[in-house]
């Protein structure tokens, strides 16, 4: 639009110049052969046009100074292309080297071509950067998934080893020969010590890796949230939830930091739809989305509309007791918001099921426990918060 506007200005200035027959001379900057200068007859024809061309030249030069790679074109070629357009736009240099014209007049320069070329260049750069971020994000999560599976195999191996150790210890207690019993006991103690040392080293390494991946992951997630946003509420959609719950399980394998899932369902929504219509029902759902965004403020909190009037929230680095308190705060925030219909004489509420991820638990089992807690909350009355069994003990600070 900028270049089209400038092109229109150039044509208008030329029309004024043709009727008023002003004189022309090179601009003071030396970069505007054929640019009209001030004259007593046409004081608007003028220096202004030269200044606009100079500004356009600086703009194109700035774009050329900081070029970006495109899918099939290196940044250096993009810079050269922009500089060719700069010479064409400001000096009238023909785009084809073998052109007979030495310098084109302002109105004869290819302004439409300049607009198309710059627009295509920026579009290609944007697409290339988007694809690069997507590939990096996918590679990152492939790495996390691979480590997650390796950790689970290692954990199962440790459980089997511990089982064998317990059996060996039981058998040892039945031995009557003192020397054999002493040797077996020492061997079991040494093996357990080695396992514990290895477990501690792995925990430190995974914690460091998880911290770095979490920071990078949060940055990359920002690039994809647009395609995973629910239109009605502005929170994440089901697609985002399905992705994030699996990634939360994978990250837990590395960091061992607590992660909690909240599944929630609106109360009295059917009454709203039946009495005031589905537009009021949609307004009620949007109101819950507003309350969710007021309560869960961290960038790492994944708020999603699971479907209909059911929502889900994934909370990283959060104990179940903290999540329970946040769920109660959500109920308070929702009740403080305006009702979805001015004639309503009752308020909508929300029931919540809370489940903290357990070691070796997969995403589907975790969600099923949260759903079971939500079912219990709905059947215990309106606006209840129920924590799924088992309730893990809060980790020591």
C-alpha positions in Angstrom: 0.0 0.0 0.0 2.9 2.4 0.8 4.4 2.0 -2.7 1.0 2.2 -4.4 0.3 5.4 -2.6 3.7 6.8 -3.6 3.1 5.8 -7.2 -0.1 7.7 -7.2 1.7 10.7 -5.7 4.3 10.5 -8.5 1.7 10.5 -11.2 -0.2 13.4 -9.6 3.0 15.4 -9.4 3.8 14.6 -13.0 0.4 15.7 -14.1 0.8 19.0 -12.2 4.2 19.4 -13.8 2.9 18.9 -17.3 0.3 21.6 -16.9 2.5 24.1 -15.1 5.7 23.4 -17.2 8.2 23.6 -14.3 11.9 23.3 -14.7 13.8 20.1 -13.6 17.2 19.6 -12.3 19.1 16.9 -10.4 18.3 16.7 -6.7 20.9 18.0 -4.2 21.5 14.4 -3.0 22.7 13.4 -6.5 20.3 10.4 -6.5 17.4 11.7 -8.5 18.0 12.4 -12.1 14.8 13.8 -13.6 13.3 14.6 -10.2 11.4 17.9 -10.3 12.8 20.7 -8.1 11.2 23.8 -6.7 10.1 26.4 -9.1 8.0 29.6 -8.8 5.3 28.1 -11.0 5.0 24.8 -9.2 6.0 25.0 -5.5 4.4 21.6 -4.8 6.2 19.7 -7.6 9.1 19.8 -6.0 11.7 18.9 -3.4 9.0 16.8 -1.7 9.1 14.2 -4.4 12.9 14.0 -4.2 12.6 13.6 -0.4 10.1 10.8 -0.9 12.4 9.0 -3.3 15.4 9.4 -0.9 13.3 8.0 1.9 12.3 5.1 -0.3 15.9 4.5 -1.2 16.9 4.4 2.5 14.0 2.0 3.2 15.1 -0.4 0.4 18.7 -0.1 1.6 17.7 -1.0 5.1 15.9 -4.1 3.9 19.0 -5.1 1.8 21.3 -4.5 4.8 19.5 -7.1 6.9 18.3 -9.8 4.5 16.9 -13.2 5.4 17.3 -16.5 3.8 14.5 -17.9 1.7 13.8 -21.5 0.9 15.8 -21.6 -2.3 17.4 -18.2 -2.3 20.3 -17.2 0.0 20.1 -13.8 1.8 22.9 -12.3 -0.3 20.8 -12.7 -3.5 17.9 -11.1 -1.8 20.1 -8.2 -0.9 21.3 -7.7 -4.5 17.7 -7.9 -5.7 16.6 -5.1 -3.3 19.6 -2.9 -4.3 18.6 -3.3 -8.0 15.1 -2.1 -7.1 16.6 0.8 -5.1 18.6 2.0 -8.1 15.6 1.6 -10.3 13.2 3.5 -8.0 15.5 6.3 -7.0 17.8 6.8 -10.0 15.6 5.4 -12.8 18.2 2.7 -13.7 16.5 0.2 -16.0 15.9 -3.3 -14.6 17.3 -4.9 -17.7 21.1 -4.1 -18.2 20.8 -4.0 -22.0 18.0 -1.4 -22.0 18.8 1.6 -24.3 17.3 4.2 -22.0 19.9 5.7 -19.8 17.5 6.8 -17.0 13.8 6.4 -16.7 11.5 9.2 -15.7 9.7 8.8 -12.4 6.3 7.8 -14.0 8.0 5.3 -16.3 9.6 3.3 -13.4 8.0 -0.1 -12.5 6.3 0.8 -9.3 3.8 -2.0 -9.4 6.7 -4.5 -10.0 8.5 -3.0 -7.0 5.5 -3.6 -4.8 5.1 -7.2 -6.1 8.8 -8.0 -5.7 9.1 -6.7 -2.1 5.8 -8.4 -1.1 6.9 -11.7 -2.5 10.3 -11.4 -0.9 8.8 -10.8 2.5 6.3 -13.5 2.0 9.0 -16.1 1.1 11.2 -15.0 4.1 8.2 -15.3 6.5 7.3 -18.8 5.1 10.9 -20.0 5.3 11.3 -18.8 8.9 7.9 -20.4 9.9 9.0 -23.7 8.4 12.4 -23.5 10.2 10.7 -22.9 13.5 8.3 -25.7 12.9 11.2 -28.1 12.0 13.1 -27.0 15.1 10.1 -27.5 17.4 9.4 -30.9 16.0 13.0 -32.0 16.4 13.0 -30.7 20.0 10.0 -32.7 20.9 11.3 -35.8 19.1 14.3 -35.5 21.4 12.2 -35.2 24.5 10.0 -38.2 23.4 13.1 -40.3 22.8 14.6 -39.5 26.2 11.2 -40.1 27.8 11.0 -43.6 26.4 14.6 -44.3 27.4 13.8 -43.2 31.0 10.7 -45.4 31.2 12.7 -48.4 30.1 15.4 -47.5 32.7 12.7 -47.1 35.4 11.2 -50.5 34.7 14.6 -52.1 34.7 15.3 -50.6 38.1 12.0 -51.9 39.5 12.8 -55.4 38.2 16.3 -55.1 39.8 14.9 -54.0 43.1 12.5 -57.0 43.0 15.4 -59.4 42.5 17.3 -57.6 45.3 14.4 -58.0 47.7 14.3 -61.7 46.9 18.0 -62.1 47.4 17.8 -60.3 50.8 15.0 -62.7 51.8 17.0 -65.7 50.8 20.0 -64.3 52.5 18.2 -64.2 55.8 17.6 -68.0 55.6 21.3 -68.8 55.3 22.9 -70.4 58.3 26.6 -70.0 57.3 27.8 -66.7 58.7 30.5 -66.0 56.2 28.3 -66.6 53.2 25.6 -64.4 54.7 28.1 -61.6 55.3 29.4 -61.7 51.7 25.9 -61.7 50.2 24.9 -58.8 52.4 27.9 -56.8 51.4 27.3 -57.5 47.7 23.7 -56.4 47.9 24.7 -53.2 49.8 27.3 -52.4 47.1 24.8 -52.9 44.3 22.2 -50.7 45.9 24.8 -48.0 46.5 25.8 -48.1 42.8 22.2 -47.9 41.7 21.5 -45.0 44.0 24.6 -43.1 42.8 23.6 -43.7 39.2 20.0 -42.6 39.9 21.3 -39.3 41.5 23.6 -38.5 38.5 20.8 -39.2 36.1 18.4 -36.9 38.1 20.9 -34.0 38.0 21.5 -34.5 34.2 17.8 -34.7 33.4 17.0 -31.7 35.6 19.6 -29.6 33.6 18.3 -30.9 30.3 14.7 -30.3 31.3 15.3 -26.8 32.3 16.9 -25.9 29.0 14.2 -27.7 27.0 11.4 -26.1 29.0 12.8 -22.6 28.2 13.2 -23.3 24.5 9.9 -25.1 24.4 8.0 -22.2 25.8 9.6 -19.9 23.2 8.7 -22.2 20.3 5.2 -22.8 21.5 4.4 -19.1 21.1 4.9 -19.6 17.3 2.2 -22.2 17.0 -0.6 -20.9 19.4 -2.5 -19.1 16.6 -3.4 -22.4 14.9 -4.5 -24.0 18.2 -6.8 -21.3 19.6 -10.5 -21.8 20.3 -12.4 -19.0 18.5 -15.1 -18.6 21.1 -13.1 -18.3 24.2 -9.6 -17.4 23.1 -8.0 -20.3 25.0 -6.3 -23.3 23.4 -8.4 -25.9 21.5 -8.6 -29.7 21.7 -5.7 -30.0 19.3 -3.5 -28.1 21.7 -4.6 -30.2 24.6 -3.9 -33.5 22.9 -0.4 -32.3 22.1 0.4 -30.7 25.5 -0.8 -33.5 27.7 1.6 -35.9 26.0 4.5 -33.4 26.2 3.7 -32.8 29.9 4.2 -36.6 30.5 7.4 -36.5 28.5 8.8 -33.5 30.4 7.9 -35.1 33.7 10.1 -38.1 32.8 13.0 -35.7 32.6 12.4 -33.1 35.3 10.4 -35.0 37.9 8.7 -31.7 38.7 5.1 -32.1 39.6 2.5 -31.6 36.9 -1.3 -31.4 37.5 -4.3 -31.8 35.1 -7.6 -30.0 35.9 -10.7 -31.2 34.0 -13.7 -29.0 34.4 -17.3 -28.8 33.3 -19.8 -26.0 33.6 -22.8 -26.2 35.9 -26.3 -25.2 34.9 -25.3 -24.6 31.2 -28.3 -26.7 30.0 -30.6 -24.4 32.0 -29.1 -21.4 30.3 -29.6 -22.9 26.9 -33.1 -24.0 27.6 -34.3 -20.8 29.2 -32.3 -18.1 27.4 -31.1 -19.7 24.1 -27.8 -20.9 22.8 -26.4 -17.5 22.3 -26.6 -17.0 26.1 -25.0 -20.5 26.4 -22.1 -19.4 24.2 -21.7 -16.3 26.3 -21.6 -18.4 29.4 -18.8 -20.6 27.9 -16.9 -17.4 26.9 -17.3 -16.1 30.4 -15.6 -19.3 31.8 -12.8 -18.7 29.3 -12.3 -15.2 30.7 -12.2 -16.5 34.3 -9.6 -19.1 33.3 -7.3 -16.5 31.8 -7.7 -14.4 34.9 -6.6 -17.2 37.3 -4.0 -19.2 35.3 -1.5 -16.5 34.4 1.8 -18.3 33.8 3.0 -18.8 30.2 3.6 -22.4 31.0 -0.1 -22.9 32.0 -1.9 -24.7 29.1 -5.6 -23.6 29.1 -7.7 -25.5 26.6 -11.4 -25.9 25.7 -11.7 -29.7 25.6 -15.1 -29.7 23.9 -18.5 -28.1 24.4 -18.5 -26.7 28.0 -15.6 -28.9 29.1 -12.2 -27.3 29.7 -8.8 -28.6 30.7 -5.8 -26.9 32.3 -2.2 -28.4 32.5 -0.1 -26.9 35.3 3.6 -27.5 35.3 5.7 -27.3 38.5 2.5 -27.4 40.6 1.4 -29.7 43.4 -2.1 -31.1 43.6 -2.8 -29.0 46.7 -1.9 -25.8 44.8 -4.0 -26.8 41.9 -6.9 -27.4 44.2 -6.6 -23.9 45.6 -6.5 -22.4 42.1 -9.6 -24.4 41.1 -11.4 -22.8 44.1 -10.1 -19.4 43.0 -11.5 -20.0 39.5 -14.9 -20.7 41.0 -14.8 -17.3 42.8 -13.6 -15.5 39.7 -16.4 -17.0 37.6 -19.1 -16.0 40.1 -17.8 -12.4 40.2 -18.2 -12.0 36.4 -21.5 -10.6 34.9 -24.1 -13.2 34.0 -24.3 -14.2 30.3 -27.9 -12.9 30.1 -29.4 -9.8 31.9 -32.6 -11.7 32.8 -30.8 -14.6 34.5 -31.7 -15.0 38.2 -29.1 -17.7 38.8 -25.3 -18.0 38.2 -23.4 -20.6 36.3 -20.6 -22.4 38.0 -17.9 -25.0 37.3 -17.0 -28.4 38.8 -13.4 -29.4 38.7 -11.5 -32.7 38.9 -7.8 -32.5 39.9 -5.2 -35.2 39.1 -1.4 -35.1 39.7 0.7 -37.2 37.3 2.1 -40.3 38.8 5.4 -42.0 38.0 5.1 -44.4 34.9 1.6 -43.1 34.2 0.7 -42.4 30.6 -1.4 -39.5 29.3 -4.6 -41.6 28.8 -4.5 -43.0 32.3 -3.8 -39.6 33.8 -6.7 -38.0 32.0 -9.0 -40.9 33.0 -8.2 -40.2 36.7 -9.0 -36.5 36.2 -12.2 -37.4 34.4 -13.2 -39.7 37.3 -12.6 -36.9 39.8 -14.7 -34.5 37.7 -17.5 -37.1 37.5 -17.5 -37.4 41.3 -17.5 -33.6 41.6 -20.6 -33.3 39.3 -22.5 -35.9 41.3 -21.6 -34.4 44.7 -23.4 -31.2 43.8 -22.6 -28.0 41.9 -19.3 -26.1 42.1 -17.3 -28.9 43.7 -13.5 -29.6 43.5 -12.5 -33.2 43.8 -8.9 -34.5 43.9 -8.3 -37.8 42.2 -7.0 -40.8 44.1 -4.2 -41.4 44.9 -3.3 -38.0 46.3 0.6 -37.8 46.1 2.4 -36.1 48.9 3.7 -32.7 48.1 7.5 -32.8 47.4 9.8 -31.3 49.8 11.1 -27.8 48.9 
